[in-house]
Amino acid sequence: MLRWAVIFLIIALIAAVFGFGGIADAAAGIAKILFFVFLVVFVISLIAGLVQGKKKQPPV
């Protein structure tokens, strides 16, 4: 997901350089949304990993 955010950011930068304001705004908006979704999923995964790691492992 972070890869897609970076791709849309690059598309936005290239479109801005060539003067395509609407496309640049749309691509930058998509990149921003994807980045924040990535952050939320990352934090949830981090918390789930910490909670799951504290459980005792059953003896083998």
Buried (B, 14 or more C-beta within 10 A) or exposed (E): EEEBBEBBBEBBBEBBEEEBEEBBEBBBEBBBEBBEBBEEEEEEEEEEEEEEEEEEEEEE
